[in-house]
Amino acid sequence: MFFELKSLFVHYEKIEALKGVSLVSEEGLVIAIMGANGAGKSTILKAIFGLKRPSGGEVWFRNQRIDGKSPRQIARLGIGYVPEGKRLFLQMTVLENLLMGAYLRKDKREVNEDIDHVYERFPILKQRRYQLSRNLSGGEQQMLATGRALMARPRLLLMDEPTLGLSPIMVQEIARIIRDINKEGVSIILVEQNARLALSVAHKGYVLETGSIVLQGSSQELAHSEHIKRAYLGG
């Protein structure tokens, strides 16, 4: 199995944020995790990437158990992370942020090639490459956060609310970017409140409510679910 969560529990002191969440993905898929604010969606990604230690359950990636490993170790295994709120180095330039994404890599020639590839994907970043990242628009910052994660050459990319606060036009651009990244062979786990967008780019989805999976299925199945229509699509 390419990726699997097995009955994952996470606590914040006495609060149980995740209550036995299980999830599986084959390689090459986009998996969407949907739900309201506070449902535990971001906690799943933090647990996968080693930023929050599970209190129970297991995380498996490419037949290796990874819960308990540090974020650095997990990044080395081929998992990238685009955090909610972008979390850029605001006092650094666009180029410096991209180089930080490759800090575990020693192959300078290939790093430079990947920077060129990021610029091909996001031409605006090439134009802004010597500007401080704090001076970018929200959409440009999201592109940079995504480009920085891709500099580690991940096999699996975790994306936490990439469309939050963006204009409708920019939301559609982010959807295109997700599809393009996936077409290049990168698997994606997408946490997203915008269920309509999530279902438009994902192969499979999970609906999380108060720390538990309440619904799962293909994106087509979920798009026709009465629960999804009522709760998330305004149907």
C-alpha positions as CSV (number, residue, x, y, z in Angstrom):
1,M,0.0,0.0,0.0
2,F,1.3,3.4,-0.9
3,F,-0.2,5.3,2.0
4,E,-2.4,4.3,5.0
5,L,-3.7,5.7,8.3
6,K,-4.7,2.9,10.7
7,S,-7.2,4.0,13.5
8,L,-5.4,7.2,14.2
9,F,-6.0,9.0,17.5
10,V,-4.7,12.5,18.4
11,H,-5.2,14.4,21.6
12,Y,-4.6,18.1,22.5
13,E,-4.2,17.6,26.3
14,K,-7.7,16.2,27.2
15,I,-9.4,17.0,23.9
16,E,-9.6,14.1,21.5
17,A,-9.1,15.7,18.1
18,L,-9.0,12.5,16.0
19,K,-11.0,9.5,17.0
20,G,-9.7,6.4,15.2
21,V,-9.4,7.8,11.7
22,S,-8.5,5.3,9.0
23,L,-7.7,6.2,5.4
24,V,-6.0,4.5,2.5
25,S,-4.6,5.7,-0.9
26,E,-3.0,4.1,-3.9
27,E,-0.1,5.9,-5.6
28,G,-1.0,8.6,-8.1
29,L,-4.3,9.7,-6.5
30,V,-5.6,13.0,-5.1
31,I,-7.4,12.4,-1.8
32,A,-9.6,15.1,-0.4
33,I,-10.4,15.5,3.3
34,M,-13.4,17.7,3.7
35,G,-15.2,19.1,6.8
36,A,-16.1,22.1,8.8
37,N,-13.7,24.2,10.8
38,G,-12.5,22.3,13.9
39,A,-13.3,18.9,12.5
40,G,-9.7,17.8,12.7
41,K,-8.6,18.0,9.1
42,S,-5.4,19.9,9.6
43,T,-4.5,17.6,12.6
44,I,-4.4,14.7,10.2
45,L,-1.8,16.4,8.1
46,K,0.2,17.4,11.1
47,A,0.2,13.8,12.4
48,I,1.3,12.5,9.0
49,F,4.2,15.0,8.8
50,G,5.4,14.4,12.3
51,L,4.3,17.8,13.7
52,K,1.8,16.2,16.1
53,R,2.5,12.9,17.7
54,P,-0.5,10.5,17.6
55,S,-1.8,9.0,20.8
56,G,-2.8,5.9,19.0
57,G,-2.9,4.2,15.6
58,E,-0.3,4.0,12.8
59,V,0.8,5.9,9.8
60,W,2.3,4.0,6.8
61,F,4.0,5.3,3.7
62,R,5.4,3.0,1.0
63,N,5.3,0.0,3.3
64,Q,7.1,1.8,6.1
65,R,5.6,2.9,9.4
66,I,6.4,6.6,9.9
67,D,4.5,7.7,13.0
68,G,7.1,8.7,15.6
69,K,9.5,10.0,13.0
70,S,10.6,13.6,12.9
71,P,9.4,16.0,10.1
72,R,13.0,16.0,8.7
73,Q,13.0,12.2,8.5
74,I,9.5,12.2,6.9
75,A,10.5,14.8,4.3
76,R,13.5,12.6,3.4
77,L,11.2,9.7,2.8
78,G,9.4,11.7,0.1
79,I,6.5,13.6,1.8
80,G,6.1,17.3,1.2
81,Y,3.9,19.7,3.2
82,V,2.1,23.0,2.2
83,P,0.9,24.3,5.6
84,E,-2.3,26.3,6.1
85,G,-1.4,30.0,6.0
86,K,1.5,29.3,3.7
87,R,4.2,29.9,6.5
88,L,6.7,31.5,4.2
89,F,10.0,33.0,5.3
90,L,8.7,36.6,4.8
91,Q,12.1,38.3,5.2
92,M,13.5,36.1,2.4
93,T,13.2,36.5,-1.3
94,V,11.2,34.1,-3.5
95,L,14.4,32.4,-4.6
96,E,15.6,32.0,-1.1
97,N,12.3,30.4,0.0
98,L,12.6,27.9,-2.9
99,L,16.1,27.0,-1.9
100,M,14.9,26.4,1.7
101,G,12.6,23.8,0.2
102,A,15.6,21.9,-1.1
103,Y,17.7,22.2,2.2
104,L,17.9,18.4,2.5
105,R,19.3,18.0,-1.0
106,K,23.0,18.1,-2.0
107,D,22.7,17.9,-5.8
108,K,23.1,21.6,-6.7
109,R,22.6,21.0,-10.5
110,E,19.4,19.2,-10.0
111,V,18.2,21.8,-7.5
112,N,18.8,24.5,-10.0
113,E,16.9,22.4,-12.6
114,D,14.0,22.1,-10.2
115,I,14.0,25.9,-9.6
116,D,13.7,26.4,-13.3
117,H,10.8,23.8,-13.3
118,V,9.0,25.8,-10.6
119,Y,9.5,29.0,-12.6
120,E,8.0,27.2,-15.7
121,R,5.0,26.1,-13.6
122,F,4.6,29.6,-11.9
123,P,6.0,32.2,-14.3
124,I,5.0,35.0,-11.9
125,L,7.5,33.6,-9.4
126,K,10.4,34.0,-11.9
127,Q,9.4,37.6,-12.3
128,R,9.3,38.1,-8.6
129,R,12.3,35.9,-7.7
130,Y,14.3,38.7,-6.0
131,Q,11.4,40.2,-4.2
132,L,10.7,39.6,-0.5
133,S,8.0,37.0,-0.2
134,R,6.0,39.3,2.2
135,N,5.4,41.6,-0.8
136,L,3.6,39.0,-2.9
137,S,-0.2,38.8,-3.2
138,G,-2.0,36.0,-1.4
139,G,-2.2,33.9,-4.6
140,E,1.4,34.4,-5.3
141,Q,2.3,33.4,-1.8
142,Q,0.3,30.2,-2.2
143,M,2.2,29.4,-5.4
144,L,5.5,30.0,-3.6
145,A,4.5,27.7,-0.7
146,T,3.6,25.0,-3.2
147,G,6.7,25.5,-5.2
148,R,8.8,25.4,-2.1
149,A,7.3,22.0,-1.1
150,L,7.9,20.7,-4.6
151,M,11.6,21.5,-4.3
152,A,12.0,18.5,-2.1
153,R,10.8,16.2,-5.0
154,P,8.0,14.6,-2.9
155,R,6.1,11.5,-3.9
156,L,3.2,12.6,-1.6
157,L,2.2,16.2,-1.2
158,L,0.1,17.3,1.8
159,M,-1.8,20.5,1.1
160,D,-3.7,22.3,3.9
161,E,-6.4,24.7,2.8
162,P,-4.6,26.0,-0.3
163,T,-7.5,28.2,-1.4
164,L,-8.3,29.9,2.0
165,G,-8.8,33.6,1.5
166,L,-8.2,33.6,-2.2
167,S,-10.3,35.2,-4.9
168,P,-12.6,33.0,-7.0
169,I,-10.3,33.4,-10.0
170,M,-7.3,32.4,-7.9
171,V,-9.2,29.4,-6.5
172,Q,-9.6,28.1,-10.0
173,E,-5.9,28.6,-10.7
174,I,-5.0,26.6,-7.6
175,A,-7.3,23.8,-8.8
176,R,-5.5,23.8,-12.1
177,I,-2.1,23.7,-10.3
178,I,-3.3,20.7,-8.2
179,R,-4.3,18.8,-11.3
180,D,-1.0,19.6,-13.1
181,I,1.1,18.4,-10.1
182,N,-0.9,15.2,-9.9
183,K,-0.5,14.6,-13.7
184,E,3.3,14.7,-13.1
185,G,3.0,11.7,-10.8
186,V,2.8,13.3,-7.4
187,S,0.1,11.9,-5.1
188,I,-1.8,14.5,-3.0
189,I,-3.7,14.6,0.2
190,L,-5.8,17.8,0.1
191,V,-7.5,19.3,3.1
192,E,-10.1,21.8,1.9
193,Q,-13.2,23.4,3.2
194,N,-14.3,24.3,-0.3
195,A,-16.0,20.9,-1.0
196,R,-16.9,21.8,-4.6
197,L,-13.3,22.5,-5.5
198,A,-12.1,19.5,-3.6
199,L,-14.4,17.1,-5.4
200,S,-13.5,18.6,-8.7
201,V,-9.8,17.7,-8.4
202,A,-9.9,14.6,-6.2
203,H,-10.3,10.9,-7.1
204,K,-11.5,10.0,-3.7
205,G,-12.8,11.9,-0.7
206,Y,-13.3,11.6,3.1
207,V,-15.7,13.7,5.1
208,L,-14.5,14.4,8.7
209,E,-16.9,15.6,11.4
210,T,-15.7,16.1,15.0
211,G,-12.7,13.9,14.6
212,S,-14.3,11.0,12.9
213,I,-14.8,9.9,9.2
214,V,-18.5,10.0,8.6
215,L,-18.5,9.5,4.8
216,Q,-16.1,8.3,2.1
217,G,-16.1,7.3,-1.5
218,S,-15.1,8.4,-5.0
219,S,-15.5,12.1,-5.8
220,Q,-18.4,11.2,-8.1
221,E,-20.2,9.3,-5.3
222,L,-19.7,12.1,-2.8
223,A,-20.8,14.8,-5.2
224,H,-24.2,13.0,-5.5
225,S,-24.5,12.3,-1.8
226,E,-27.5,14.1,-0.2
227,H,-25.4,14.7,2.9
228,I,-22.7,16.4,1.0
229,K,-25.2,18.5,-1.0
230,R,-26.9,19.7,2.1
231,A,-23.9,20.3,4.3
232,Y,-21.2,21.4,1.9
233,L,-22.6,22.2,-1.6
234,G,-25.6,24.3,-0.6
235,G,-28.0,21.8,-2.2
